[in-house]
């Protein structure tokens, strides 16, 4: 499985998202993939999965199917996300 978070690094959501990712990696030893919606890859990803709100976190299967989706703040709990990572 793959966990991806789409957020803008130059926004008011930056701090809570980066704190979440840091704590997640510290507790689980696994990293969450990040994408900027303003990048070419991020724009394509957002269009593919119909993402219009940031931050958005997705848990994807190896085939790219959405297993879980969290939009906006507050972010999900670490245990919710660790299940998919």
C-alpha positions as CSV (number, residue, x, y, z in Angstrom):
1,X,0.0,0.0,0.0
2,X,0.9,3.6,-0.5
3,X,0.0,6.6,1.6
4,X,0.2,10.0,-0.1
5,X,-0.6,13.5,1.3
6,X,-1.3,16.4,-1.1
7,X,-0.7,19.8,0.5
8,X,0.8,23.2,-0.3
9,X,4.0,23.8,1.5
10,X,3.4,27.6,1.4
11,X,0.0,27.5,3.2
12,X,-1.4,27.7,6.8
13,X,-1.7,23.9,6.7
14,X,2.1,23.3,6.4
15,X,2.9,23.1,10.1
16,X,0.3,20.6,11.2
17,X,1.0,18.4,8.1
18,X,4.7,18.4,8.6
19,X,4.4,17.7,12.3
20,X,2.1,14.8,11.5
21,X,4.5,13.4,9.0
22,X,7.5,13.7,11.4
23,X,5.6,12.0,14.2
24,X,4.4,9.3,11.9
25,X,7.9,8.5,10.7
26,X,9.3,8.6,14.2
27,X,6.6,6.2,15.6
28,X,6.3,3.8,12.6
29,X,9.6,4.1,10.8
30,X,7.7,4.6,7.6
31,X,7.5,7.8,5.5
32,X,4.4,9.3,3.9
33,X,4.8,10.4,0.3
34,X,4.1,14.0,-0.3
35,X,2.9,15.9,-3.4
36,X,2.5,19.6,-4.1
37,X,-0.8,20.2,-6.0
38,X,0.9,23.0,-7.9
39,X,3.6,20.7,-9.4
40,X,3.0,18.8,-12.6
41,X,2.9,15.4,-10.9
42,X,0.7,16.8,-8.1
43,X,-1.8,18.4,-10.5
44,X,-2.1,15.1,-12.4
45,X,-2.6,13.2,-9.2
46,X,-5.3,15.6,-7.9
47,X,-7.2,15.4,-11.2
48,X,-7.0,11.6,-11.2
49,X,-8.4,11.3,-7.7
50,X,-10.7,14.4,-7.9
51,X,-8.9,16.2,-5.0
52,X,-9.9,19.8,-4.5
53,X,-9.3,20.3,-0.8
54,X,-5.9,20.5,0.9
55,X,-4.5,18.8,2.8
56,X,-5.8,15.5,1.5
57,X,-4.4,12.1,2.5
58,X,-5.0,9.0,0.5
59,X,-4.3,5.3,1.2
60,X,-3.9,3.5,-2.1
61,X,-3.7,-0.1,-3.0
62,X,-0.9,-1.4,-5.2
63,X,-3.3,-1.1,-8.1
64,X,-4.0,2.6,-7.3
65,X,-7.5,2.1,-5.8
66,X,-8.4,4.4,-3.0
67,X,-8.6,2.4,0.3
68,X,-9.1,5.4,2.6
69,X,-9.4,9.2,2.1
70,X,-9.0,12.0,4.6
71,X,-9.7,15.6,3.6
72,X,-8.8,18.8,5.3
73,X,-8.1,19.3,9.0
74,X,-8.1,17.8,11.5
75,X,-5.7,15.1,10.1
76,X,-6.5,11.5,10.9
77,X,-4.9,9.7,13.9
78,X,-1.6,8.1,13.5
79,X,-3.1,4.6,14.1
80,X,-5.7,5.1,11.3
81,X,-2.9,5.9,8.8
82,X,-0.4,3.3,10.1
83,X,-2.9,0.5,9.2
84,X,-2.5,1.4,5.6
85,X,1.2,2.1,5.6
